[in-house]
């Protein structure tokens, strides 16, 4: 099922949820922290990521 959610843009094609045109097949994603108090995007991550 490769449905594209036009509201979630993603370039991580190693994720099972990655879909055509740099989209995501999920209706929503969870964003988490890699650091205690992130001050940039590098301190966050997509918690919905699943390796293909």
C-alpha positions in Angstrom: 0.0 0.0 0.0 1.9 3.0 -1.3 -0.4 5.9 -0.6 1.2 9.3 -0.6 0.3 11.8 2.1 0.9 15.2 0.5 1.2 16.9 4.0 4.2 14.8 5.1 7.3 15.4 3.1 10.2 12.9 3.6 13.4 12.1 1.7 14.4 9.0 3.8 13.8 6.3 1.2 15.2 3.6 3.5 12.0 3.9 5.6 9.1 1.5 4.9 6.7 4.4 5.0 8.5 6.4 2.3 6.3 6.8 -0.8 6.5 8.4 -4.3 7.5 12.0 -4.7 9.3 12.2 -1.4 6.1 11.7 0.6 5.0 9.4 3.5 2.3 6.8 3.4 1.3 7.4 7.1 -1.5 9.7 8.0 0.5 11.2 10.9 4.0 10.8 12.3 5.6 11.0 15.8 8.6 13.3 16.2 10.9 12.6 19.1 14.1 14.0 20.6 17.7 12.6 20.3 18.9 15.1 22.9 17.6 16.2 26.2 16.9 19.8 25.2 17.3 20.1 21.4 18.2 23.5 19.9 18.1 22.5 16.3 16.5 20.0 14.0 19.6 17.7 14.4 18.3 17.1 18.0 15.0 15.6 16.8 14.0 12.5 14.8 11.0 10.8 13.2 9.9 8.2 15.8 7.7 6.6 13.1 10.7 5.5 11.1 10.9 1.8 10.3 13.7 0.3 8.2 12.6 -1.3 4.9 
